[in-house]
């Protein structure tokens, strides 16, 4: 899954009965051999993810967090369904070995999948790479997104993975409700932004499988080549408008945040990272669609959604069940994203 250097001790809020897990796996994995050592991945802000190390083998466990949760969030069962289907369709996704819906085993439902060894890039500016390598990594990321959106949901067995039609109306309603449920104080720009987005939503188009959080950090690359070995963290996936996925992928071009990085002042010639217009053109060529109209809407929607997600992370941090140790920083990020999105709308 992610690189071993990204793991540390299991945090107090995410402890579970490791002996119970050992017994469960021993009964269900034919080649299981103990002893089992459990550590926790540091990245991510939602479903806690753990490295399971056994003699000669490592696996990854991803579980629903404990405690009070927002409605419809942390859909660990949907992650398992879509990952299995997309792997069969040829997308680079870790192989899932089992899914457990019984919360009595370790406290919440979970699944166990392959550990994919490779590189995880957390800073979209890729400071550790040379300009030529940066361009190759972005091209590989673009290619994998286009491959995902070219998959026929019906052929992949995912025709009922999401509701048909009114994608943006439903998404705006969902994220508005999630934001309200996790609100800790008024953000005036969120209300203005929601009203504008509802009035300017584009018409539906044939639904694609959308990742929902498609970004550089949610990919594992080959140790030495610009090759995507795995796309991970499918919690927010559904059937929907592919340009919502593309806009989320392009968020670093539009904002920079501490600890998250950004490409707001990117010089594509100097850095090797493509300019956003070139990145969009490459995607459109790969999926066979014309140039994108109303791109401001998709970016503003992405910022609105990210603000709602950030507010949820902040709220879970206050409740003590957030996956990330940095959850408390996300309250101000939610406000900044909403303000930036509204300023973009006014400027357009």
SVG drawing of the C-alpha trace seen along z (x, -y; Angstrom):
<svg xmlns="http://www.w3.org/2000/svg" viewBox="-31 -40 48 62">
<polyline fill="none" stroke="black" stroke-width="0.4" points="0.0,0.0 2.0,-3.0 5.7,-3.1 6.9,-1.6 8.5,-4.9 5.0,-6.4 4.1,-4.3 4.4,-4.7 2.8,-3.3 -1.0,-3.0 -2.4,-6.1 -4.4,-5.9 -7.7,-6.9 -7.3,-4.1 -6.3,-1.1 -8.1,2.2 -7.9,5.8 -4.9,7.1 -5.3,10.6 -8.9,10.8 -7.6,9.7 -4.9,12.3 -7.4,15.1 -9.8,13.8 -7.0,13.7 -5.7,17.1 -9.1,18.6 -9.5,16.8 -6.2,16.3 -4.8,19.7 -1.2,18.5 -1.4,16.5 1.6,16.9 2.1,15.1 3.2,13.3 1.4,10.2 2.8,6.7 0.5,3.7 1.5,0.1 -0.5,-2.9 0.0,-4.9 0.4,-8.6 -1.3,-10.0 -5.0,-10.3 -7.8,-12.2 -10.6,-9.7 -10.6,-5.9 -7.6,-4.7 -5.2,-2.6 -2.7,-0.1 0.3,1.9 0.1,5.6 3.5,7.2 4.0,11.0 7.0,13.2 7.8,12.8 4.7,10.8 2.9,7.4 -0.7,6.5 -2.8,3.4 -5.9,3.0 -8.4,0.2 -11.2,-0.3 -14.1,-2.5 -13.2,-4.8 -14.9,-4.5 -16.9,-7.1 -19.6,-9.4 -19.5,-9.8 -21.3,-11.9 -24.1,-10.3 -23.1,-8.4 -19.4,-9.1 -16.6,-6.4 -18.3,-4.0 -15.7,-1.2 -18.0,1.3 -18.3,-0.8 -14.5,-1.1 -14.2,2.7 -16.8,3.1 -15.4,0.5 -11.8,1.6 -12.5,5.2 -14.5,4.2 -11.9,1.8 -9.1,4.2 -10.9,6.7 -11.4,3.9 -7.6,3.4 -7.1,0.3 -4.1,0.4 -5.8,1.0 -4.6,3.1 -6.0,6.6 -8.5,7.0 -8.3,10.4 -11.3,10.1 -13.9,7.7 -15.4,8.0 -18.7,6.3 -18.8,7.7 -18.0,4.8 -17.5,7.3 -14.1,8.4 -12.1,5.1 -14.8,2.6 -15.8,1.4 -16.0,3.0 -12.7,3.4 -11.0,4.9 -7.5,6.3 -5.6,5.8 -2.1,6.1 0.7,3.9 2.0,2.2 5.6,1.1 6.5,-2.1 6.7,-5.9 4.0,-8.2 4.4,-11.9 2.7,-14.2 3.9,-17.6 2.4,-18.3 5.4,-20.4 7.6,-17.2 10.6,-19.0 12.6,-15.7 12.5,-15.1 14.1,-16.7 11.9,-18.7 11.8,-15.9 10.7,-13.4 8.0,-15.7 6.4,-16.0 6.5,-12.2 4.8,-11.7 2.0,-14.2 1.6,-12.5 1.2,-9.1 -1.4,-10.6 -3.3,-12.1 -3.2,-8.8 -4.6,-6.8 -7.5,-9.2 -8.4,-9.0 -8.2,-5.2 -10.6,-5.2 -13.1,-7.5 -13.0,-5.3 -14.2,-2.3 -17.9,-1.4 -19.6,-1.2 -22.1,1.4 -19.3,3.6 -17.5,3.4 -20.5,4.5 -21.0,1.0 -24.1,-0.2 -25.9,-0.4 -22.9,-2.0 -24.5,-5.4 -27.8,-7.1 -28.4,-8.3 -28.9,-11.9 -28.7,-15.2 -25.2,-14.5 -24.2,-18.1 -27.6,-18.7 -27.1,-15.6 -23.5,-16.3 -24.2,-19.9 -27.0,-18.7 -24.7,-16.0 -21.8,-18.3 -24.0,-21.1 -25.5,-18.6 -22.1,-17.3 -20.8,-20.8 -23.8,-21.8 -23.5,-18.6 -19.8,-19.4 -20.1,-23.2 -18.3,-24.8 -18.9,-28.4 -20.4,-30.4 -18.5,-30.7 -20.5,-33.3 -18.7,-32.4 -20.0,-28.8 -23.7,-29.9 -23.0,-32.3 -21.0,-29.7 -23.6,-27.0 -26.3,-29.3 -24.2,-30.2 -23.2,-26.6 -26.9,-25.4 -27.8,-28.1 -24.9,-27.3 -24.7,-23.5 -24.0,-22.1 -26.2,-19.5 -25.6,-15.8 -23.5,-13.7 -23.0,-9.9 -21.9,-8.9 -18.3,-7.6 -16.8,-5.9 -15.3,-8.8 -12.7,-8.4 -13.9,-11.3 -10.5,-12.3 -8.2,-11.8 -4.9,-13.5 -1.2,-12.8 -1.0,-11.6 -3.6,-8.9 -1.3,-7.1 1.6,-4.7 4.3,-5.0 7.0,-2.5 10.2,-3.0 12.2,-4.1 9.8,-4.6 6.9,-7.1 4.4,-4.2 1.2,-4.2 1.2,-0.9 -1.9,-1.6 -4.7,-4.2 -5.9,-4.1 -8.4,-5.7 -11.7,-5.0 -14.0,-6.0 -15.7,-8.9 -16.1,-7.0 -19.4,-6.9 -20.9,-7.2 -20.9,-10.8 -19.5,-13.6 -15.9,-12.9 -15.0,-16.6 -15.6,-16.8 -12.9,-14.2 -10.6,-16.2 -11.2,-19.4 -10.4,-17.7 -7.2,-16.5 -6.3,-20.0 -6.9,-21.6 -3.2,-22.2 -3.2,-24.7 -5.7,-26.9 -4.7,-26.9 -1.7,-26.3 -2.0,-25.2 0.6,-24.4 1.4,-20.8 -0.5,-20.2 1.6,-22.2 0.3,-23.7 1.1,-24.9 -0.5,-28.4 2.7,-30.1 3.8,-27.1 6.3,-27.9 5.8,-24.9 9.0,-25.6 11.2,-25.7 9.5,-23.0 8.6,-20.5 5.1,-20.3 2.5,-21.1 0.5,-24.3 -3.1,-23.6 -4.4,-24.3 -1.9,-21.7 -2.9,-19.2 -6.6,-19.6 -5.8,-19.3 -4.0,-16.1 -6.9,-14.6 -9.4,-15.7 -7.3,-14.1 -7.1,-10.8 -10.8,-10.5 -11.8,-12.0 -13.8,-15.0 -13.8,-18.6 -12.2,-21.5 -14.0,-22.1 -16.5,-24.9 -17.4,-26.5 -14.3,-25.3 -14.8,-27.9 -17.9,-26.0 -15.9,-22.7 -13.1,-24.4 -15.5,-26.3 -17.4,-23.1 -14.1,-21.3 -13.1,-24.1 -16.6,-24.0 -16.4,-20.2 -12.9,-20.4 -14.0,-23.0 -16.8,-20.8 -14.4,-17.8 -11.9,-20.0 -14.6,-21.1 -15.5,-17.5 -11.8,-16.6 -11.6,-19.5 -14.8,-18.4 -13.6,-14.8 -10.4,-16.2 -12.4,-18.0 -14.3,-14.7 -11.0,-12.8 -11.6,-10.3 -9.9,-11.9 -7.4,-9.7 -4.9,-12.5 -2.8,-13.9 -3.1,-17.3 -6.9,-17.5 -7.0,-20.6 -5.4,-22.7 -8.4,-22.1 -10.8,-24.5 -9.0,-27.5 -8.4,-25.6 -12.1,-25.2 -12.6,-29.0 -9.8,-29.8 -11.0,-27.5 -14.6,-28.9 -13.3,-32.4 -11.0,-31.6 -13.8,-29.9 -16.2,-32.8 -13.5,-35.3 -12.9,-33.2 -16.6,-33.2 -16.9,-37.0 -13.8,-37.5 -15.3,-35.4"/>
</svg>
